């Protein structure tokens, strides 16, 4: 073997090694692509499975919609009223707690007649009480609230009750003025 033959062999060996390196890189790239496609196939299988579940769910909803449509006429006004009531009853928690305390105080005093609370009034409740008298009572309750607030550390319930009393008299005035407004047609 001559020197040129050795040189030619080395060149062929180097080319073969370069080819092997290129093939290894291509193999690595193909393995990465295979993993990527395997993941995509797995995702597609999940999507197909979910698609079947979604189709089944849509079929159930279609059946419910069909059932709803068949009774729609009598139900629609009820749905609208239900929505109106839900919106009307969506109050801040603080307002609800205050309203409950006000209701508690009203219930506690419902035995009182307007005639004993208001000598110029007749009947039960505040609808027959004069607004001026109710305002006088509100101011009296406000004084009681002021005193109860000074003692609220020792008796917080008294302060809460007095605040509810003030709120109740304000509500009674509001209600009576509203009724007057409606009666006058304004």
C-alpha positions in Angstrom: 0.0 0.0 0.0 1.4 3.3 -1.0 1.3 6.7 0.8 -1.4 7.9 -1.6 -3.4 4.8 -0.8 -3.1 5.6 3.0 -4.1 9.2 2.3 -7.1 8.1 0.3 -8.1 5.6 3.0 -7.8 8.4 5.7 -9.9 10.7 3.6 -12.6 8.0 3.1 -12.5 7.2 6.8 -12.9 10.9 7.7 -15.8 11.2 5.2 -17.4 8.1 6.8 -17.0 9.5 10.3 -18.6 12.8 9.1 -21.4 10.8 7.5 -21.9 8.9 10.8 -22.0 12.2 12.8 -24.6 13.6 10.4 -26.6 10.4 10.6 -26.4 10.5 14.5 -27.6 14.1 14.5 -30.4 13.2 12.0 -31.3 10.2 14.2 -31.5 12.4 17.3 -33.6 14.9 15.4 -35.9 12.2 14.2 -36.2 10.7 17.7 -37.2 14.2 18.9 -39.8 14.5 16.1 -41.1 11.1 16.9 -41.6 12.1 20.6 -43.3 15.3 19.5 -45.6 13.5 17.2 -46.3 10.8 19.8 -47.3 13.6 22.2 -49.5 15.2 19.5 -51.1 11.8 18.9 -51.8 11.4 22.6 -53.3 14.8 22.7 -55.5 14.0 19.7 -56.7 10.8 21.4 -57.6 12.9 24.5 -59.4 15.5 22.3 -61.3 12.8 20.5 -62.3 11.2 23.8 -63.3 14.6 25.2 -65.2 15.4 21.9 -67.3 12.3 22.5 -68.0 13.4 26.1 -68.8 17.0 24.9 -71.1 15.6 22.2 -73.0 13.5 24.8 -73.2 16.6 27.1 -74.5 18.7 24.2 -77.1 16.0 23.4 -78.4 16.2 27.0 -78.5 20.0 26.8 -80.4 19.8 23.5 -82.9 17.4 25.1 -83.4 19.8 28.0 -83.7 22.7 25.6 -86.3 20.8 23.7 -88.2 20.0 26.9 -87.9 23.7 27.9 -89.1 24.9 24.5 -92.2 22.6 24.8 -93.3 24.3 28.0 -91.7 27.7 27.3 -94.9 29.8 27.2 -95.9 29.2 30.9 -92.3 29.1 32.1 -90.9 32.3 30.6 -92.8 34.7 32.8 -91.7 32.7 35.8 -88.1 32.8 34.8 -88.3 36.6 34.3 -89.9 37.0 37.8 -87.3 34.7 39.3 -84.5 36.8 37.8 -86.2 40.0 39.0 -86.5 38.6 42.6 -82.9 37.4 42.6 -81.7 40.8 41.6 -84.1 42.5 44.1 -82.7 40.3 46.9 -79.0 40.8 46.1 -77.9 43.0 49.0 -74.6 43.7 50.7 -74.1 41.4 53.7 -73.9 44.4 56.1 -77.4 45.6 54.9 -78.8 42.1 55.4 -77.4 41.9 58.9 -78.8 45.3 59.7 -82.2 44.4 58.2 -82.3 41.2 60.3 -81.6 43.2 63.4 -84.3 45.7 62.4 -86.8 42.8 61.8 -85.9 41.4 65.2 -86.7 44.7 66.9 -89.9 45.1 64.9 -91.0 41.6 65.9 -90.1 42.3 69.6 -92.3 45.4 69.6 -95.2 44.3 67.3 -97.5 44.0 70.3 -97.5 47.8 70.6 -100.3 49.7 69.1 -99.9 53.0 67.4 -102.4 54.6 69.8 -100.1 53.9 72.7 -97.0 54.9 70.8 -98.7 57.9 69.2 -101.7 59.4 70.9 -102.7 61.0 67.6 -102.5 57.7 65.6 -104.9 54.8 65.3 -104.6 51.1 64.6 -101.5 48.9 64.7 -98.1 49.6 63.1 -96.7 52.7 61.7 -98.9 53.3 58.7 -101.3 55.3 60.8 -98.6 57.3 62.6 -97.9 60.8 61.6 -94.5 61.5 60.0 -93.7 64.3 62.5 -94.3 61.9 65.4 -92.1 59.2 63.8 -89.4 61.8 63.3 -89.6 62.8 66.9 -89.2 59.1 67.9 -86.3 58.7 65.5 -84.5 61.6 67.2 -85.2 60.1 70.6 -83.8 56.7 69.4 -80.8 58.5 68.0 -80.1 59.9 71.5 -80.4 56.4 73.0 -78.0 55.2 70.3 -75.5 57.9 71.3 -75.7 56.8 74.9 -75.4 53.1 74.0 -72.3 53.8 71.8 -70.6 55.2 74.9 -71.2 51.9 76.7 -70.7 49.6 73.7 -67.6 47.9 75.1 -69.6 46.7 78.1 -72.8 46.1 76.1 -72.4 45.9 72.3 -75.9 44.3 71.9 -77.6 47.4 73.3 -75.7 49.6 70.7 -76.8 47.2 67.9 -80.4 47.2 69.1 -80.5 51.0 69.3 -79.0 51.4 65.8 -81.8 49.0 64.6 -84.4 51.2 66.3 -83.1 54.3 64.6 -83.1 52.4 61.3 -86.7 51.2 61.9 -88.0 54.7 62.6 -86.2 55.9 59.4 -87.8 53.0 57.5 -91.3 53.9 58.9 -90.9 57.5 57.8 -89.7 56.3 54.4 -92.6 53.9 54.0 -95.2 56.5 55.0 -93.8 59.2 52.7 -93.6 56.7 49.9 -97.3 55.8 50.5 -98.2 59.5 50.5 -96.3 60.0 47.2 -98.2 57.0 45.6 -101.5 58.3 46.8 -100.8 61.7 45.4 -99.8 60.1 42.1 -96.3 61.6 42.0 
